[in-house]
Amino acid sequence: MPTRQLLSVLAVTLAAGVCVAPAAAAATPVKVLQLNLCHSGLAGCYTGDRVMARAKEVITSVKPQVLSLNEICSGDVAPLGAAMGQVKSLFAAARSNGNPVKCKNGQDYGNAILVAAALAGSSAGVGGIYQNQDAGSEKRSWGCLPGGRVSACTTHLSARDGNVALAQCKELMSRVEGYARTTPALFSGDMNLRYKGNPDAQSCNRTGFYRKGDGALQHVFASTKLAFAKSSTMSMGGTTDHPALIVELSIP
């Protein structure tokens, strides 16, 4: 057999024996956007509806799969959710003596968690008031959307007492730790705790979780079932007293 023909036969034979490994499934992005909008109308950081316009710009730019909102009015959820796309949302009102705290416009005041519909579960969500509270009239709350491909919660902790804030953080961590047994899980919010502060925000962390923050009071705690890529902040253009915190995660 001529040399050229023999080489061709060998090449075909070798190629036929090559096994191509299937391509690995792409990781699912879980980009978390944390915003404190100071939109109640009652605090000194209030700038009116300028903050809503800026929040929509940031949401459109970041394209989060999870959005955590603090210091908002109940009517803010729908327009901000629309900027995300198809979402499931839960609003958790802060309370005073059993009644919802009100924004200046008469709507309920509190926090919200929004999860992209593709990642959200069928649960309607759950929210509540912390057992530990400071001496102020506002009773701090939490809200969660468990299940689905990721479980996500939001909160805004005590600003009056750091030890109370840490106790509240640990209370929510216990809940999210339970969610993490069956699904990747996270919680986000204005914790009113600083990394290496007194008390230290890191003291809320537990085995199987990690923390990422904005260098000040906002933090995201995520289970290690969520791979960390990077974190960053974005200016809110003077419309509120906190930057936007962006934490980029993925489900491997």
C-alpha positions as CSV (number, residue, x, y, z in Angstrom):
1,M,0.0,0.0,0.0
2,P,1.4,3.4,-0.9
3,T,2.7,5.4,2.1
4,R,0.2,8.3,1.5
5,Q,-2.8,5.8,1.4
6,L,-1.5,4.1,4.5
7,L,-1.3,7.4,6.4
8,S,-4.8,8.3,5.4
9,V,-6.2,5.0,6.7
10,L,-4.4,5.4,10.0
11,A,-5.7,9.0,10.4
12,V,-9.3,7.8,9.8
13,T,-8.8,4.9,12.2
14,L,-7.4,7.2,14.9
15,A,-10.1,9.8,14.4
16,A,-12.8,7.2,14.8
17,G,-11.4,6.2,18.1
18,V,-11.3,9.7,19.6
19,C,-14.0,10.3,22.3
20,V,-15.0,13.9,22.7
21,A,-16.1,14.7,26.2
22,P,-19.5,16.5,26.5
23,A,-19.3,20.2,27.1
24,A,-19.7,21.2,30.8
25,A,-23.0,22.9,31.6
26,A,-22.6,26.7,31.9
27,A,-22.9,28.1,35.3
28,T,-26.1,30.0,36.1
29,P,-25.4,33.7,37.0
30,V,-26.9,35.0,40.3
31,K,-26.1,38.7,40.3
32,V,-27.3,40.3,43.6
33,L,-28.1,44.1,43.7
34,Q,-28.5,45.6,47.2
35,L,-30.1,49.1,47.4
36,N,-31.1,51.2,50.4
37,L,-33.3,53.9,48.8
38,C,-34.2,56.0,51.9
39,H,-37.6,56.6,50.3
40,S,-39.8,56.8,53.3
41,G,-40.0,60.6,53.2
42,L,-39.2,60.8,56.9
43,A,-35.4,60.5,57.1
44,G,-32.9,63.2,56.3
45,C,-31.4,61.2,53.4
46,Y,-34.8,61.5,51.5
47,T,-34.4,63.0,48.0
48,G,-37.9,62.4,46.6
49,D,-38.5,60.3,43.5
50,R,-35.1,61.1,42.1
51,V,-33.9,58.0,43.9
52,M,-36.5,55.9,42.1
53,A,-35.3,57.2,38.7
54,R,-31.7,56.4,39.7
55,A,-32.6,52.9,41.0
56,K,-34.3,52.1,37.7
57,E,-31.1,53.2,35.8
58,V,-28.9,51.0,38.1
59,I,-31.2,48.0,37.8
60,T,-31.3,48.3,34.0
61,S,-27.5,48.6,33.9
62,V,-26.7,45.8,36.4
63,K,-29.4,43.3,35.3
64,P,-29.6,41.5,38.6
65,Q,-31.2,38.2,39.2
66,V,-31.8,39.1,42.9
67,L,-32.7,42.5,44.1
68,S,-32.8,43.5,47.8
69,L,-34.5,46.8,48.7
70,N,-34.4,48.6,52.0
71,E,-36.2,51.7,53.2
72,I,-38.8,51.7,50.5
73,C,-42.6,52.1,50.3
74,S,-44.8,49.2,49.3
75,G,-45.7,51.0,46.0
76,D,-42.0,51.1,45.0
77,V,-41.9,47.3,44.4
78,A,-43.9,47.1,41.2
79,P,-42.0,49.7,39.1
80,L,-38.6,48.5,40.3
81,G,-39.6,44.9,39.6
82,A,-40.7,45.9,36.1
83,A,-37.1,47.3,35.5
84,M,-35.8,43.7,36.3
85,G,-38.3,41.9,34.0
86,Q,-40.3,38.8,35.1
87,V,-39.8,38.5,38.9
88,K,-41.3,37.1,42.0
89,S,-41.4,39.7,44.9
90,L,-42.1,39.9,48.6
91,F,-42.6,43.1,50.6
92,A,-41.9,42.9,54.3
93,A,-43.3,45.9,56.3
94,A,-41.5,47.3,59.3
95,R,-43.9,47.5,62.3
96,S,-44.6,49.8,65.2
97,N,-46.7,48.4,68.1
98,G,-48.1,45.7,65.7
99,N,-49.0,48.1,62.9
100,P,-47.1,48.7,59.7
101,V,-44.8,51.8,59.8
102,K,-46.0,54.3,57.1
103,C,-44.2,56.2,54.5
104,K,-44.9,59.9,54.2
105,N,-47.2,59.1,51.2
106,G,-49.3,56.7,53.4
107,Q,-48.0,53.5,52.0
108,D,-46.4,50.8,54.2
109,Y,-42.7,51.2,54.8
110,G,-40.2,48.4,54.8
111,N,-38.0,46.1,52.7
112,A,-38.5,43.9,49.6
113,I,-36.8,40.9,48.0
114,L,-37.2,40.3,44.3
115,V,-35.9,37.1,42.4
116,A,-35.9,36.6,38.7
117,A,-38.8,34.3,37.7
118,A,-36.4,31.7,36.2
119,L,-34.8,31.2,39.6
120,A,-37.7,31.7,41.9
121,G,-39.7,28.9,43.5
122,S,-43.4,28.4,43.9
123,S,-43.5,29.6,47.5
124,A,-45.4,32.8,48.2
125,G,-42.6,33.9,50.5
126,V,-42.4,34.5,54.2
127,G,-41.6,37.5,56.4
128,G,-41.5,38.5,60.0
129,I,-40.3,40.6,62.9
130,Y,-37.1,39.9,64.8
131,Q,-37.3,38.6,68.4
132,N,-34.5,41.0,69.3
133,Q,-35.4,44.7,68.9
134,D,-33.9,48.0,70.1
135,A,-35.7,50.6,72.2
136,G,-37.0,52.5,69.1
137,S,-40.6,52.3,67.8
138,E,-39.6,50.7,64.5
139,K,-39.6,46.9,64.8
140,R,-37.1,45.6,62.3
141,S,-38.2,43.0,59.8
142,W,-37.0,40.3,57.3
143,G,-38.5,38.8,54.2
144,C,-37.6,35.7,52.2
145,L,-38.4,33.9,49.0
146,P,-37.2,30.3,49.7
147,G,-37.1,27.4,47.2
148,G,-36.5,27.5,43.5
149,R,-33.0,27.4,42.3
150,V,-31.9,29.9,44.9
151,S,-33.4,31.1,48.2
152,A,-33.0,34.8,48.9
153,C,-33.8,37.1,51.8
154,T,-33.6,40.8,52.6
155,T,-33.4,42.7,55.9
156,H,-32.6,46.1,57.4
157,L,-31.1,45.7,60.9
158,S,-31.2,48.0,64.0
159,A,-29.4,51.3,63.6
160,R,-29.6,52.1,67.3
161,D,-27.8,49.2,68.9
162,G,-25.0,47.2,67.2
163,N,-25.4,44.2,69.6
164,V,-29.1,44.1,68.7
165,A,-28.2,44.3,65.0
166,L,-25.8,41.4,65.3
167,A,-28.4,39.3,67.2
168,Q,-30.9,40.1,64.4
169,C,-28.3,39.1,61.8
170,K,-27.7,35.8,63.5
171,E,-31.4,35.1,63.8
172,L,-31.8,35.5,60.0
173,M,-28.7,33.5,59.4
174,S,-30.2,30.6,61.2
175,R,-33.2,30.7,58.9
176,V,-31.1,31.0,55.8
177,E,-28.8,28.2,57.0
178,G,-31.9,26.0,57.0
179,Y,-32.7,27.0,53.4
180,A,-29.1,26.2,52.4
181,R,-29.6,22.5,53.3
182,T,-31.6,22.1,50.1
183,T,-30.8,25.0,47.8
184,P,-28.2,27.7,47.3
185,A,-29.2,30.5,49.7
186,L,-28.3,34.1,50.5
187,F,-29.4,37.2,52.4
188,S,-28.7,40.8,51.7
189,G,-29.3,44.1,53.4
190,D,-28.3,47.2,55.2
191,M,-27.0,45.5,58.3
192,N,-25.9,48.6,60.2
193,L,-22.7,46.6,61.0
194,R,-19.2,47.1,59.7
195,Y,-16.6,44.6,58.8
196,K,-14.0,44.6,61.7
197,G,-16.3,47.0,63.5
198,N,-17.6,46.7,67.1
199,P,-19.5,44.4,66.8
200,D,-18.0,42.9,63.7
201,A,-20.3,42.1,60.8
202,Q,-18.1,39.0,60.2
203,S,-19.3,37.6,63.5
204,C,-22.7,36.8,61.8
205,N,-21.0,34.5,59.4
206,R,-21.1,30.7,59.8
207,T,-19.5,27.6,58.3
208,G,-20.8,27.0,54.8
209,F,-21.3,30.8,54.1
210,Y,-19.2,33.8,53.2
211,R,-19.8,37.6,53.4
212,K,-19.2,40.4,50.9
213,G,-19.8,44.0,51.6
214,D,-19.6,47.6,50.4
215,G,-16.9,48.6,52.8
216,A,-19.6,50.1,55.1
217,L,-23.0,48.9,56.3
218,Q,-24.4,46.8,53.4
219,H,-23.6,43.1,53.1
220,V,-24.5,39.9,51.3
221,F,-24.1,36.6,53.1
222,A,-24.1,33.6,50.6
223,S,-23.9,29.9,51.0
224,T,-20.8,28.2,49.5
225,K,-23.1,26.5,47.0
226,L,-23.0,29.8,45.2
227,A,-19.6,30.5,43.6
228,F,-18.3,34.0,44.1
229,A,-17.0,36.0,41.1
230,K,-16.6,39.6,42.2
231,S,-18.2,42.5,44.1
232,S,-18.4,46.2,43.4
233,T,-20.3,49.3,44.2
234,M,-22.0,51.9,42.0
235,S,-22.9,55.5,42.8
236,M,-26.5,56.4,43.4
237,G,-25.7,60.0,42.3
238,G,-26.5,61.6,45.7
239,T,-30.1,60.3,45.7
240,T,-29.6,58.2,48.9
241,D,-26.9,57.8,51.5
242,H,-25.7,54.4,50.4
243,P,-24.1,53.2,47.2
244,A,-25.5,50.3,45.2
245,L,-23.7,47.0,46.2
246,I,-23.3,44.4,43.4
247,V,-22.2,40.9,44.3
248,E,-21.8,38.6,41.3
249,L,-22.4,34.9,42.1
250,S,-23.2,31.8,40.1
251,I,-24.7,28.3,40.6
252,P,-22.0,26.0,39.2
